[in-house]
Amino acid sequence: MRLNINDSDQLDSPTDAEIRICIKELGPDQFLVLTLQEGCFVQTYHNADGSFELEYRQGEANRHYHLDSTRITVADVVRAFSLFLTQSEELAIAWDWQLLSFGPDVQLVDESTQPDRDSIVEYNGVLMSADWPQEIEDAQELRGYRMHGEPFDRVLHSVSDPIGKQDELCQECGVKIGQFHVPGCQQEDCPRCAGKLVQCSCEIDID
């Protein structure tokens, strides 16, 4: 298994003790994802108000479940991750899990399929066109710009983005907090002047 710590660090084959420490030290607006394989994971997000989101998925997109954050404690998060780590069947019955539903008119496409460009897929827990997740993945490989002859690190999506909420994706390009915006997104901050990159006068050098 692999533990993703807020997209800033990863632990391969984490122990139960290591996971407990990570949950205890998880700060506001940070997340943990424990993954067995693609489409099979448990994840939590620490909201700014101190509450937690808790979800798990077992395979296809129609087996993605979540809990009411108002009823989740740190102890629940610890227990859920521990049960998932041991692949205990108790995880499915220990809480009143609710199926994540996106409405009857939406076609959910599993990662194992090859959807056409007009399909709708689930990615980062939301729905988007089938070709957009690859745009998001490609954007993570572009870590900086060269502007006016100087190198600058790109600015990550954060809660300060005006149309983004602290527990949601960027409403413009769909990236998570802590990810790089898709180039051209109107919400990406310029690393040189701190204005919006698509609006400021800073220029990206083209090789």
Backbone hydrogen bonds in HBPLUS format (Angstrom, degrees):
<---DONOR---> <-ACCEPTOR-->    atom                        ^
c    i                          cat <-CA-CA->   ^        H-A-AA   ^      H-
h    n   atom  resd res      DA  || num        DHA   H-A  angle D-A-AA Bond
n    s   type  num  typ     dist DA aas  dist angle  dist       angle   num
A0013-SER N   A0001-MET O   2.63 MM  12  4.91 160.6  1.66 166.2 159.7     1
A0002-ARG N   A0035-THR O   3.07 MM  33  5.38 154.7  2.13 145.6 153.6     2
A0035-THR N   A0002-ARG O   2.91 MM  33  5.38 167.7  1.92 157.9 158.7     3
A0003-LEU N   A0011-LEU O   2.78 MM   8  5.00 163.1  1.81 146.8 152.4     4
A0011-LEU N   A0003-LEU O   2.90 MM   8  5.00 150.1  1.99 136.3 146.2     5
A0004-ASN N   A0033-VAL O   2.79 MM  29  5.04 169.6  1.80 153.6 154.8     6
A0033-VAL N   A0004-ASN O   3.02 MM  29  5.04 151.3  2.11 138.6 146.1     7
A0005-ILE N   A0009-ASP O   2.80 MM   4  5.11 170.5  1.81 156.9 155.7     8
A0008-SER N   A0005-ILE O   2.94 MM   3  5.92 164.4  1.96 132.2 134.9     9
A0006-ASN N   A0031-PHE O   2.88 MM  25  4.89 134.6  2.09 144.1 154.6    10
A0019-ILE N   A0015-THR O   3.05 MM   4  6.32 158.1  2.10 151.0 156.8    11
A0020-ARG N   A0016-ASP O   3.00 MM   4  6.22 158.1  2.04 148.1 154.0    12
A0021-ILE N   A0017-ALA O   3.10 MM   4  6.35 155.3  2.16 146.5 152.4    13
A0022-CYS N   A0018-GLU O   3.04 MM   4  6.30 159.7  2.08 147.6 153.0    14
A0023-ILE N   A0019-ILE O   2.94 MM   4  6.22 155.8  2.00 153.0 159.3    15
A0024-LYS N   A0020-ARG O   2.96 MM   4  6.15 160.7  2.00 147.2 152.8    16
A0025-GLU N   A0021-ILE O   2.91 MM   4  6.11 147.8  2.01 148.4 157.2    17
A0026-LEU N   A0023-ILE O   3.26 MM   3  5.11 158.5  2.30  99.0 105.4    18
A0029-ASP N   A0046-HIS O   2.64 MM  17  5.44 146.5  1.75 162.7 166.6    19
A0046-HIS N   A0030-GLN O   2.88 MM  16  5.58 173.1  1.89 174.2 175.2    20
A0032-LEU N   A0044-THR O   3.02 MM  12  5.47 154.6  2.09 148.9 155.1    21
A0044-THR N   A0032-LEU O   2.95 MM  12  5.47 156.1  2.01 153.3 160.2    22
A0034-LEU N   A0042-VAL O   2.87 MM   8  5.40 167.9  1.88 170.9 171.6    23
A0042-VAL N   A0034-LEU O   3.01 MM   8  5.40 149.8  2.10 144.6 154.0    24
A0036-LEU N   A0040-CYS O   2.99 MM   4  5.68 163.5  2.01 156.1 161.6    25
A0040-CYS N   A0037-GLN O   2.90 MM   3  5.34 151.2  1.98 147.6 143.7    26
A0059-GLY N   A0039-GLY O   2.78 MM  20  4.88 149.5  1.88 140.1 143.3    27
A0041-PHE N   A0057-ARG O   3.04 MM  16  5.39 140.2  2.21 132.8 144.5    28
A0057-ARG N   A0041-PHE O   2.81 MM  16  5.39 160.1  1.85 159.6 162.8    29
A0043-GLN N   A0055-GLU O   2.87 MM  12  5.39 163.2  1.90 149.7 153.0    30
A0055-GLU N   A0043-GLN O   2.97 MM  12  5.39 164.0  2.00 157.5 160.7    31
A0045-TYR N   A0053-GLU O   3.15 MM   8  4.97 146.9  2.26 121.9 129.0    32
A0053-GLU N   A0045-TYR O   2.82 MM   8  4.97 157.2  1.87 144.1 151.9    33
A0047-ASN N   A0051-SER O   2.80 MM   4  5.30 146.6  1.91 151.0 159.6    34
A0050-GLY N   A0047-ASN O   3.02 MM   3  5.42 162.0  2.05 116.0 119.2    35
A0067-LEU N   A0054-LEU O   3.09 MM  13  5.81 137.8  2.28 162.7 170.1    36
A0056-TYR N   A0065-TYR O   3.01 MM   9  5.43 152.7  2.09 134.8 142.0    37
A0065-TYR N   A0056-TYR O   2.81 MM   9  5.43 175.0  1.81 169.7 168.1    38
A0058-GLN N   A0063-ARG O   3.12 MM   5  5.66 156.8  2.17 145.3 150.2    39
A0063-ARG N   A0060-GLU O   2.96 MM   3  5.57 149.7  2.06 122.1 124.0    40
A0100-LEU N   A0064-HIS O   2.89 MM  36  5.83 177.2  1.89 158.3 157.7    41
A0066-HIS N   A0098-GLN O   2.85 MM  32  5.37 152.3  1.93 145.5 154.2    42
A0098-GLN N   A0066-HIS O   2.88 MM  32  5.37 169.4  1.89 159.9 163.3    43
A0071-ARG N   A0068-ASP O   3.01 MM   3  5.76 166.3  2.03 123.5 128.0    44
A0072-ILE N   A0069-SER O   3.43 MM   3  5.25 172.5  2.44 103.3 105.0    45
A0076-ASP N   A0073-THR O   3.03 MM   3  5.11 123.2  2.37  96.1 110.2    46
A0077-VAL N   A0073-THR O   3.16 MM   4  6.58 156.0  2.22 149.3 155.0    47
A0078-VAL N   A0074-VAL O   2.92 MM   4  6.23 166.6  1.94 158.1 161.1    48
A0079-ARG N   A0075-ALA O   2.95 MM   4  6.09 162.1  1.98 145.7 150.9    49
A0080-ALA N   A0076-ASP O   2.87 MM   4  6.04 160.7  1.91 151.3 156.6    50
A0081-PHE N   A0077-VAL O   3.04 MM   4  6.24 167.6  2.05 156.0 158.4    51
A0082-SER N   A0078-VAL O   2.98 MM   4  6.13 154.0  2.05 145.3 153.2    52
A0083-LEU N   A0079-ARG O   2.88 MM   4  6.09 158.9  1.92 152.4 157.4    53
A0084-PHE N   A0080-ALA O   2.95 MM   4  6.15 155.7  2.01 146.6 153.6    54
A0085-LEU N   A0081-PHE O   2.88 MM   4  6.01 154.4  1.94 144.2 151.5    55
A0086-THR N   A0082-SER O   3.23 MM   4  6.51 149.1  2.34 142.9 149.3    56
A0088-SER N   A0083-LEU O   2.87 MM   5  5.16 165.1  1.90 154.8 155.3    57
A0087-GLN N   A0084-PHE O   2.91 MM   3  4.64 149.3  2.00  97.5 107.3    58
A0091-LEU N   A0088-SER O   3.30 MM   3  6.04 165.0  2.32 116.5 119.4    59
A0092-ALA N   A0089-GLU O   3.30 MM   3  6.00 142.7  2.45 115.8 121.7    60
A0093-ILE N   A0090-GLU O   3.06 MM   3  5.39 143.9  2.20 107.8 118.1    61
A0094-ALA N   A0090-GLU O   2.89 MM   4  5.74 126.7  2.18 158.5 172.4    62
A0113-THR N   A0110-ASP O   3.11 MM   3  5.75 164.7  2.14 118.3 123.1    63
A0119-SER N   A0116-ASP O   2.99 MM   3  5.53 166.3  2.01 120.1 124.4    64
A0130-ALA N   A0119-SER O   3.03 MM  11  5.37 139.3  2.20 147.8 143.9    65
A0121-VAL N   A0128-MET O   2.90 MM   7  5.63 168.5  1.91 168.2 169.0    66
A0128-MET N   A0121-VAL O   2.94 MM   7  5.63 150.3  2.03 154.0 163.7    67
A0123-TYR N   A0126-VAL O   2.72 MM   3  5.45 158.5  1.76 158.5 165.3    68
A0126-VAL N   A0123-TYR O   3.10 MM   3  5.45 169.6  2.11 114.5 117.7    69
A0132-TRP N   A0129-SER O   3.09 MM   3  5.62 155.9  2.15 116.2 123.3    70
A0135-GLU N   A0132-TRP O   2.86 MM   3  5.04 122.8  2.19 104.6 120.2    71
A0136-ILE N   A0132-TRP O   3.10 MM   4  6.53 152.2  2.18 154.8 163.0    72
A0137-GLU N   A0133-PRO O   2.93 MM   4  6.24 161.0  1.96 150.4 155.4    73
A0138-ASP N   A0134-GLN O   2.86 MM   4  6.01 163.6  1.89 148.9 153.5    74
A0139-ALA N   A0135-GLU O   2.99 MM   4  6.12 146.1  2.11 139.6 148.8    75
A0140-GLN N   A0137-GLU O   3.15 MM   3  5.45 139.3  2.33 103.1 113.6    76
A0141-GLU N   A0138-ASP O   3.06 MM   3  5.49 151.3  2.15 109.3 117.9    77
A0142-LEU N   A0139-ALA O   3.24 MM   3  5.41 145.2  2.37 100.2 109.6    78
A0154-ARG N   A0143-ARG O   2.97 MM  11  5.61 175.9  1.97 129.9 131.3    79
A0145-TYR N   A0152-PHE O   2.84 MM   7  5.36 151.4  1.92 154.6 163.2    80
A0152-PHE N   A0145-TYR O   2.77 MM   7  5.36 154.0  1.84 168.2 172.6    81
A0205-ASP N   A0146-ARG O   2.60 MM  59  5.46 161.8  1.63 158.9 165.0    82
A0147-MET N   A0150-GLU O   2.74 MM   3  5.31 153.3  1.81 164.7 157.3    83
A0150-GLU N   A0147-MET O   2.98 MM   3  5.31 165.7  2.00 114.7 119.4    84
A0157-HIS N   A0179-GLN O   2.79 MM  22  5.67 175.9  1.80 163.9 163.5    85
A0178-GLY N   A0157-HIS O   2.91 MM  21  5.51 167.9  1.93 149.8 151.9    86
A0161-ASP N   A0158-SER O   3.16 MM   3  5.92 169.0  2.17 119.0 122.4    87
A0164-GLY N   A0161-ASP O   3.10 MM   3  5.27 154.2  2.17 109.5 117.5    88
A0168-GLU N   A0165-LYS O   3.02 MM   3  5.22 162.5  2.05 122.3 120.1    89
A0170-CYS N   A0175-VAL O   2.86 MM   5  5.43 161.7  1.89 156.2 161.6    90
A0174-GLY N   A0170-CYS O   2.89 MM   4  4.82 140.7  2.05 129.3 139.1    91
A0179-GLN N   A0176-LYS O   3.00 MM   3  5.50 149.0  2.10 141.4 138.8    92
A0185-CYS N   A0182-VAL O   2.91 MM   3  5.71 149.1  2.01 153.1 156.9    93
A0188-GLU N   A0185-CYS O   3.32 MM   3  5.73 173.1  2.32 114.6 116.5    94
A0197-LEU N   A0188-GLU O   2.89 MM   9  5.85 167.9  1.90 156.9 161.0    95
A0190-CYS N   A0195-GLY O   2.61 MM   5  5.37 168.4  1.63 168.0 168.0    96
A0194-ALA N   A0190-CYS O   2.89 MM   4  4.83 140.1  2.05 132.2 141.0    97
A0199-GLN N   A0196-LYS O   2.93 MM   3  5.38 152.1  2.01 113.9 123.0    98
A0200-CYS N   A0196-LYS O   2.88 MM   4  5.93 144.1  2.01 162.6 174.2    99
